[in-house]
């Protein structure tokens, strides 16, 4: 199916309520109704979730879903996640919820967990890339859930970015990629987690994490009990098939325009030394004016930056060299905050014309696994195999 998109200036809807109990529901509905109507009519709407911004279409309308692939430049064998407002809304999308699925939904929904389940015949092939499974989740962001409720349809929504670009965690990221392409962008503020949901495959004998996220393996195992996760399967491919069961498994993702390298040594001092060595190797000179040489970017915590400045013999009160841009995600190493700020930092580096980004790697345990998964793919680790 070939879909042609007519250039259109998007309407930016400011819907910044984050607490559904405190929000004025009538005012929120007034803001969201035009976008909900557009979803029902087969149009695209970008909206906030607690993970990243999504680019949504009516999941039961194949023509509408085709517009997602056309807008993003997304490969057709990359399945989409279907978002619904409540567990009851899942029943038409799957042939049945297992007791484990129900337990996980009770524990983590609404929230950043996507379940892969057997699909029903109502789900179009284009949503699932022709697979007999469907990825579903219930977002925790109140604006996302209310939009879905008002639309009255399940919403297929990958991240609202051009394929391969850093995922959007602010409305301006969406505008950067889709101004002139989609009719509505809903600004719900900065996303809480900043990385996509954990994707858990429940269609085999044991649950398998296909994409790590804020819901960790330990959290899932605490609910799964005897039905423990298969070890060593995070971000794995589908055995014997080129078709991924989940987004983020086959193609390069999250990539800035600049080259990105990772310093993932065991502590801040070693990582700071790595930054200095990599910069020197790339020709960095603190005294070179920015306009006369390449520009470099560092993504790190304040603790690591202070050590870097000491090692590079930069005077703290002199400010940073003009050819070095720094994005600080936290005072100390913190995988949650590193993940939260990552995509915004990568897009900010792009805006400043940075040619080389050096990013701080952190231990890939717990939520650090999701951060390192996105960081390694942004550095090129997500190329097809």
DOBADREN-870502 format. One record per residue (C-alpha): x, y negated, z; residue in one letter. Coordinates in Angstrom, 2 decimals. Example, Ala and Ser with C-alpha at 12.3 -4.5 7.8 and 13.67 -1.06 7.14 Angstrom:
BEGIN
12.30 / 4.50 / 7.80 / A .
13.67 / 1.06 / 7.14 / S .
% end
This chain:
BEGIN
0.00 / 0.00 / 0.00 / X .
1.49 / -3.36 / -1.06 / X .
0.44 / -6.34 / 1.00 / X .
1.06 / -9.93 / -0.09 / X .
1.12 / -12.60 / 2.60 / X .
-0.12 / -16.10 / 1.86 / X .
2.08 / -18.80 / 3.46 / X .
0.23 / -20.41 / 6.37 / X .
1.19 / -22.74 / 9.20 / X .
0.57 / -20.85 / 12.47 / X .
-1.59 / -22.31 / 15.21 / X .
0.37 / -22.27 / 18.48 / X .
-1.98 / -21.49 / 21.37 / X .
-0.69 / -22.44 / 24.82 / X .
-1.99 / -19.81 / 27.24 / X .
0.47 / -19.97 / 30.11 / X .
-1.67 / -18.36 / 32.83 / X .
0.24 / -15.52 / 34.45 / X .
-2.01 / -14.58 / 37.38 / X .
-5.42 / -13.30 / 36.24 / X .
-6.94 / -14.04 / 39.65 / X .
-5.75 / -17.64 / 39.62 / X .
-6.42 / -18.28 / 35.93 / X .
-9.57 / -20.04 / 34.78 / X .
-11.02 / -17.18 / 32.75 / X .
-13.45 / -19.36 / 30.81 / X .
-10.65 / -21.67 / 29.70 / X .
-8.44 / -18.70 / 28.81 / X .
-11.25 / -17.19 / 26.75 / X .
-11.78 / -20.48 / 24.95 / X .
-8.10 / -20.50 / 23.98 / X .
-7.95 / -16.87 / 22.95 / X .
-11.28 / -16.39 / 21.11 / X .
-10.05 / -17.71 / 17.72 / X .
-7.10 / -15.31 / 17.84 / X .
-9.33 / -12.43 / 18.97 / X .
-11.69 / -13.16 / 16.07 / X .
-8.70 / -13.17 / 13.71 / X .
-7.62 / -9.72 / 14.95 / X .
-11.09 / -8.32 / 14.31 / X .
-11.03 / -9.89 / 10.84 / X .
-7.80 / -8.11 / 9.90 / X .
-5.31 / -10.94 / 10.54 / X .
-2.02 / -10.92 / 12.47 / X .
-1.60 / -12.50 / 15.91 / X .
1.64 / -12.81 / 17.90 / X .
1.05 / -12.55 / 21.65 / X .
3.05 / -12.27 / 24.89 / X .
3.49 / -9.11 / 26.90 / X .
5.55 / -8.46 / 30.01 / X .
8.24 / -6.81 / 27.85 / X .
8.60 / -8.82 / 24.60 / X .
6.21 / -10.69 / 22.29 / X .
4.17 / -8.41 / 20.02 / X .
2.97 / -8.89 / 16.45 / X .
-0.55 / -7.49 / 16.59 / X .
-3.15 / -6.18 / 14.15 / X .
-6.33 / -4.11 / 14.49 / X .
-4.89 / -0.62 / 14.91 / X .
-7.94 / 0.99 / 13.26 / X .
-7.64 / -1.15 / 10.09 / X .
-4.92 / 0.22 / 7.79 / X .
-4.90 / -2.90 / 5.62 / X .
-4.37 / -5.12 / 8.64 / X .
-1.56 / -2.90 / 9.92 / X .
0.11 / -3.03 / 6.49 / X .
0.47 / -6.78 / 7.01 / X .
2.71 / -6.10 / 10.03 / X .
5.14 / -4.10 / 7.89 / X .
5.11 / -6.77 / 5.17 / X .
5.65 / -9.65 / 7.62 / X .
8.48 / -7.93 / 9.48 / X .
10.14 / -6.22 / 6.54 / X .
9.74 / -3.07 / 8.62 / X .
10.47 / 0.41 / 7.17 / X .
7.30 / 2.44 / 6.73 / X .
8.69 / 5.44 / 8.63 / X .
8.99 / 3.42 / 11.84 / X .
5.81 / 4.07 / 13.92 / X .
3.98 / 1.41 / 15.90 / X .
2.78 / 1.23 / 19.50 / X .
-0.96 / 0.80 / 20.03 / X .
-1.93 / -1.52 / 22.89 / X .
-5.21 / -1.19 / 24.78 / X .
-6.74 / -2.96 / 27.78 / X .
-7.61 / 0.04 / 29.99 / X .
-7.07 / 3.82 / 30.29 / X .
-10.63 / 4.42 / 29.06 / X .
-9.72 / 2.75 / 25.77 / X .
-7.11 / 5.46 / 25.12 / X .
-9.71 / 8.21 / 24.71 / X .
-10.54 / 7.36 / 21.09 / X .
-6.84 / 7.33 / 20.11 / X .
-5.78 / 10.75 / 21.39 / X .
-7.17 / 14.28 / 21.38 / X .
-6.78 / 14.43 / 25.13 / X .
-4.96 / 13.12 / 28.16 / X .
-3.01 / 15.68 / 30.19 / X .
-2.97 / 15.57 / 33.96 / X .
0.62 / 14.27 / 33.79 / X .
-0.44 / 11.47 / 31.43 / X .
-3.22 / 10.50 / 33.81 / X .
-0.82 / 10.50 / 36.79 / X .
1.68 / 8.33 / 34.92 / X .
-1.04 / 5.90 / 33.89 / X .
-2.23 / 5.66 / 37.47 / X .
1.34 / 4.98 / 38.64 / X .
2.60 / 2.62 / 35.94 / X .
-0.31 / 1.18 / 33.94 / X .
-0.78 / -1.61 / 33.26 / X .
2.97 / -1.89 / 32.78 / X .
6.02 / -1.34 / 30.58 / X .
5.46 / 2.35 / 29.84 / X .
4.50 / 3.78 / 26.44 / X .
3.23 / 7.36 / 26.21 / X .
3.45 / 9.49 / 23.08 / X .
0.37 / 11.70 / 22.83 / X .
-1.40 / 13.82 / 20.18 / X .
-3.26 / 11.42 / 17.88 / X .
-6.94 / 11.45 / 17.04 / X .
-8.26 / 11.23 / 13.47 / X .
-9.33 / 7.61 / 14.07 / X .
-5.70 / 6.43 / 14.04 / X .
-4.54 / 5.57 / 10.49 / X .
-1.42 / 7.27 / 9.14 / X .
0.32 / 3.91 / 8.68 / X .
0.28 / 3.37 / 12.46 / X .
1.98 / 6.69 / 13.24 / X .
4.23 / 6.89 / 10.14 / X .
2.29 / 10.04 / 9.22 / X .
3.13 / 11.85 / 12.46 / X .
0.57 / 13.82 / 14.45 / X .
1.39 / 11.75 / 17.52 / X .
0.51 / 8.21 / 18.58 / X .
2.37 / 5.83 / 20.91 / X .
0.08 / 3.99 / 23.34 / X .
0.43 / 1.59 / 26.23 / X .
-1.51 / -0.82 / 28.46 / X .
0.36 / -4.13 / 28.77 / X .
0.54 / -5.83 / 32.16 / X .
0.54 / -9.40 / 30.86 / X .
-2.95 / -10.81 / 31.61 / X .
-3.02 / -12.85 / 28.38 / X .
-2.27 / -9.75 / 26.29 / X .
-4.91 / -7.67 / 28.05 / X .
-7.57 / -10.38 / 27.79 / X .
-6.83 / -10.88 / 24.09 / X .
-7.33 / -7.15 / 23.49 / X .
-10.55 / -7.16 / 25.51 / X .
-11.93 / -10.09 / 23.55 / X .
-10.93 / -8.56 / 20.22 / X .
-12.68 / -5.31 / 21.15 / X .
-10.22 / -3.21 / 19.14 / X .
-6.95 / -1.41 / 19.93 / X .
-4.02 / -3.51 / 18.77 / X .
-0.99 / -2.05 / 16.97 / X .
1.96 / -4.28 / 17.83 / X .
5.70 / -3.93 / 17.34 / X .
7.95 / -6.74 / 18.55 / X .
7.19 / -10.07 / 16.86 / X .
10.51 / -10.49 / 15.07 / X .
11.86 / -9.85 / 11.60 / X .
13.19 / -6.28 / 11.51 / X .
16.72 / -6.05 / 12.83 / X .
16.67 / -9.45 / 14.58 / X .
16.78 / -9.89 / 18.38 / X .
13.38 / -9.20 / 19.92 / X .
11.34 / -12.28 / 20.94 / X .
10.97 / -13.12 / 24.61 / X .
9.87 / -16.76 / 24.12 / X .
7.28 / -18.25 / 21.75 / X .
9.98 / -20.22 / 19.91 / X .
11.64 / -16.95 / 18.95 / X .
8.42 / -15.94 / 17.18 / X .
8.12 / -19.35 / 15.51 / X .
11.71 / -19.02 / 14.30 / X .
10.90 / -15.79 / 12.45 / X .
7.26 / -16.25 / 11.41 / X .
6.40 / -19.92 / 10.88 / X .
4.52 / -20.02 / 7.59 / X .
3.71 / -16.30 / 7.73 / X .
1.11 / -15.58 / 10.45 / X .
-1.98 / -17.57 / 11.51 / X .
-1.68 / -17.43 / 15.34 / X .
1.13 / -17.44 / 17.90 / X .
0.05 / -17.32 / 21.55 / X .
2.58 / -18.90 / 23.91 / X .
2.42 / -17.11 / 27.24 / X .
5.81 / -18.24 / 28.52 / X .
8.96 / -16.19 / 29.03 / X .
8.49 / -12.41 / 29.16 / X .
9.01 / -10.82 / 32.59 / X .
11.30 / -7.93 / 31.63 / X .
12.80 / -9.07 / 28.33 / X .
13.29 / -5.56 / 26.90 / X .
10.77 / -3.26 / 25.27 / X .
8.80 / -0.63 / 27.17 / X .
10.07 / 2.78 / 28.17 / X .
8.80 / 5.32 / 25.62 / X .
7.97 / 8.75 / 27.05 / X .
7.09 / 11.70 / 24.81 / X .
4.50 / 13.97 / 26.45 / X .
3.86 / 16.24 / 23.47 / X .
6.48 / 18.89 / 24.28 / X .
6.99 / 21.37 / 27.09 / X .
8.73 / 18.73 / 29.20 / X .
8.54 / 14.92 / 29.14 / X .
11.32 / 13.22 / 27.16 / X .
12.41 / 9.57 / 27.26 / X .
12.84 / 8.39 / 23.67 / X .
13.62 / 4.76 / 24.56 / X .
14.78 / 3.55 / 27.99 / X .
13.09 / 0.56 / 29.61 / X .
12.08 / -0.89 / 32.96 / X .
10.36 / 2.37 / 34.01 / X .
13.37 / 4.56 / 34.74 / X .
13.89 / 8.32 / 34.67 / X .
13.95 / 8.45 / 38.47 / X .
10.62 / 6.60 / 38.66 / X .
9.06 / 9.00 / 36.16 / X .
10.43 / 12.09 / 37.89 / X .
8.97 / 10.89 / 41.20 / X .
5.53 / 11.16 / 39.57 / X .
6.18 / 14.16 / 37.30 / X .
7.11 / 16.46 / 40.17 / X .
7.92 / 19.94 / 38.81 / X .
7.51 / 18.74 / 35.22 / X .
10.85 / 16.94 / 35.25 / X .
12.40 / 15.06 / 32.34 / X .
14.63 / 17.03 / 30.03 / X .
18.19 / 15.88 / 30.95 / X .
20.32 / 13.97 / 28.50 / X .
17.56 / 13.10 / 26.03 / X .
17.26 / 9.34 / 26.42 / X .
17.07 / 7.63 / 23.01 / X .
17.34 / 10.98 / 21.21 / X .
16.22 / 11.64 / 17.63 / X .
13.41 / 13.99 / 16.65 / X .
14.99 / 17.40 / 16.19 / X .
15.06 / 18.54 / 12.57 / X .
13.38 / 15.41 / 11.23 / X .
14.31 / 12.01 / 9.87 / X .
11.05 / 10.50 / 11.14 / X .
11.37 / 8.81 / 14.54 / X .
8.59 / 9.40 / 17.05 / X .
9.21 / 6.02 / 18.65 / X .
10.29 / 2.53 / 17.60 / X .
13.97 / 1.79 / 18.23 / X .
15.29 / 5.26 / 17.41 / X .
16.49 / 5.14 / 13.81 / X .
17.39 / 1.66 / 12.58 / X .
19.72 / -1.04 / 13.77 / X .
17.90 / -3.41 / 16.11 / X .
18.29 / -6.60 / 18.08 / X .
21.23 / -7.88 / 16.00 / X .
22.38 / -11.52 / 16.13 / X .
24.01 / -13.09 / 13.07 / X .
27.38 / -13.09 / 14.84 / X .
29.51 / -10.03 / 15.48 / X .
28.91 / -8.77 / 19.01 / X .
31.49 / -6.88 / 21.10 / X .
30.97 / -5.42 / 24.56 / X .
33.33 / -5.52 / 27.55 / X .
32.05 / -2.70 / 29.76 / X .
34.87 / -2.15 / 32.24 / X .
34.06 / -1.12 / 35.79 / X .
34.20 / -4.50 / 37.56 / X .
34.05 / -8.24 / 36.95 / X .
37.82 / -8.75 / 37.03 / X .
38.45 / -6.08 / 34.41 / X .
35.63 / -7.40 / 32.23 / X .
36.97 / -10.96 / 32.50 / X .
40.40 / -9.71 / 31.41 / X .
38.75 / -7.91 / 28.49 / X .
37.04 / -11.16 / 27.43 / X .
40.37 / -12.97 / 27.46 / X .
42.16 / -10.23 / 25.50 / X .
39.40 / -9.97 / 22.86 / X .
39.26 / -13.75 / 22.43 / X .
43.03 / -13.99 / 22.01 / X .
42.93 / -11.20 / 19.46 / X .
40.23 / -13.10 / 17.55 / X .
42.36 / -16.25 / 17.47 / X .
40.74 / -18.23 / 20.28 / X .
42.68 / -21.22 / 21.51 / X .
41.19 / -23.34 / 24.27 / X .
42.70 / -26.50 / 22.80 / X .
41.35 / -26.03 / 19.27 / X .
38.50 / -28.43 / 18.45 / X .
35.26 / -26.60 / 17.67 / X .
35.05 / -28.02 / 14.14 / X .
38.52 / -26.74 / 13.23 / X .
38.09 / -23.06 / 14.01 / X .
35.62 / -20.26 / 14.78 / X .
33.18 / -20.62 / 17.62 / X .
32.91 / -17.99 / 20.33 / X .
30.17 / -17.06 / 22.80 / X .
30.28 / -15.27 / 26.16 / X .
27.30 / -13.53 / 27.79 / X .
28.14 / -12.83 / 31.42 / X .
27.39 / -13.60 / 35.06 / X .
28.83 / -16.51 / 37.02 / X .
31.12 / -14.20 / 39.03 / X .
32.77 / -12.87 / 35.87 / X .
32.98 / -16.35 / 34.32 / X .
34.81 / -17.75 / 37.37 / X .
37.39 / -14.96 / 37.13 / X .
37.72 / -15.54 / 33.38 / X .
38.44 / -19.23 / 33.96 / X .
41.08 / -18.34 / 36.55 / X .
42.77 / -15.85 / 34.23 / X .
42.69 / -18.27 / 31.30 / X .
44.09 / -21.04 / 33.53 / X .
41.17 / -23.33 / 32.70 / X .
40.50 / -26.02 / 35.30 / X .
36.96 / -25.50 / 36.66 / X .
36.26 / -29.23 / 36.73 / X .
37.47 / -29.76 / 33.16 / X .
34.49 / -28.04 / 31.57 / X .
34.55 / -25.33 / 28.94 / X .
36.54 / -25.68 / 25.73 / X .
34.45 / -27.09 / 22.86 / X .
34.79 / -23.91 / 20.83 / X .
33.45 / -21.65 / 23.61 / X .
29.74 / -21.36 / 24.47 / X .
28.66 / -19.52 / 27.60 / X .
25.28 / -18.00 / 28.49 / X .
25.09 / -17.07 / 32.20 / X .
22.39 / -14.55 / 33.12 / X .
22.88 / -14.47 / 36.94 / X .
25.27 / -15.28 / 39.77 / X .
26.45 / -11.66 / 40.06 / X .
26.20 / -8.54 / 37.86 / X .
22.50 / -7.65 / 37.66 / X .
21.04 / -5.37 / 34.95 / X .
17.49 / -6.68 / 35.40 / X .
18.51 / -10.30 / 34.84 / X .
21.00 / -9.36 / 32.13 / X .
18.19 / -7.62 / 30.23 / X .
15.71 / -10.44 / 30.90 / X .
17.94 / -13.10 / 29.34 / X .
19.70 / -11.05 / 26.63 / X .
17.55 / -11.68 / 23.55 / X .
17.10 / -15.36 / 24.34 / X .
20.89 / -15.70 / 24.66 / X .
21.51 / -13.95 / 21.34 / X .
19.10 / -16.26 / 19.53 / X .
20.63 / -19.29 / 21.26 / X .
24.09 / -18.22 / 20.08 / X .
22.74 / -17.95 / 16.54 / X .
21.36 / -21.49 / 16.72 / X .
24.79 / -22.77 / 17.73 / X .
26.60 / -21.07 / 14.86 / X .
28.64 / -18.69 / 17.01 / X .
30.80 / -16.26 / 14.99 / X .
31.80 / -13.82 / 17.76 / X .
29.84 / -12.93 / 20.89 / X .
31.44 / -11.07 / 23.78 / X .
28.90 / -9.57 / 26.18 / X .
29.28 / -8.12 / 29.65 / X .
28.51 / -4.42 / 29.82 / X .
27.07 / -2.94 / 33.02 / X .
26.79 / 0.63 / 34.34 / X .
24.15 / 2.52 / 32.30 / X .
22.20 / 3.81 / 35.29 / X .
18.64 / 2.97 / 36.26 / X .
17.53 / -0.20 / 34.50 / X .
21.11 / -0.73 / 33.38 / X .
20.43 / 2.03 / 30.84 / X .
17.83 / -0.13 / 29.06 / X .
20.15 / -3.14 / 29.04 / X .
23.08 / -1.16 / 27.63 / X .
20.81 / 0.54 / 25.07 / X .
19.76 / -2.84 / 23.63 / X .
23.24 / -4.31 / 23.89 / X .
24.91 / -1.40 / 22.07 / X .
22.35 / -1.56 / 19.26 / X .
22.82 / -5.31 / 18.94 / X .
26.53 / -4.57 / 18.56 / X .
25.82 / -2.10 / 15.77 / X .
25.14 / 1.10 / 17.68 / X .
21.70 / 1.45 / 16.13 / X .
22.77 / 2.09 / 12.55 / X .
21.03 / 5.03 / 10.81 / X .
22.73 / 8.41 / 11.15 / X .
% end
